[in-house]
Structures are given as structure tokens and as C-alpha cells.
Amino acid sequence: SFGGTVNVSCATGHSANGERGEMSCGVGSAATSGAWTTFTCDPVDCGVTPTVANAVVGTPSSQLYAGTASVTCNSGYSSQGLADTITCGLGSPTTSGAWTS
């Protein structure tokens, strides 16, 4: 009903695009109709891949949540058991992205 609010949350890996986490019913385009405010959830963005010492980071599949990029050690170097792929995951706060191995 008019003036009502609904709490909204985004799926994992997404954050509200500047909204407070709720939608509200207000006056629509016709003064006699109601309309819900819009709410969007965008995938978190990890930005450019990090530089890794003595390694080459491949082009990521995406810079957005769940994107991956390969990491290949230079000749004579070893990953010492670390993953050979980095993934765009949740940072801190969870509304930001961070590359993790």
C-alpha cells in the first residue's frame, strides 16, 4: 500500500547500487496510482588483476564477482602449492570485490 516499504537484499557477490536495502511505494506517474521505487543489485567489481612477483597473470574471464585469471610462474619459480588461478570474490566490506587465490 501507499507509503509501505519492503526490505530487499542482494544475492551473494552483488551489492545494492546506492540504495538503502528497501523499496517503498510512492506516487506513480499518474497521481492516482502508486509505484514502487527501483532497486538494483550489481555484481561486485574486483578491478584490475594484481601484479604477482615472478609470475604472469593472465587476462581475467571477468573483473566481476566469480571471474578468474590464471597465474603462471616465471621459469625457475614455483607456486609452492598455491592455486594457479585467482578469483574475484568478496572483499571487506562484502560490498567490495577482491582478488583471492
Secondary structure by P-SEA (a helix, b strand, c coil): cccbbbbbbbccccccccccccccccccccccbbbbbbbbbbccccccccccccccccccccccccbbbbbbbccccccccccccccccccccccbbbbcc
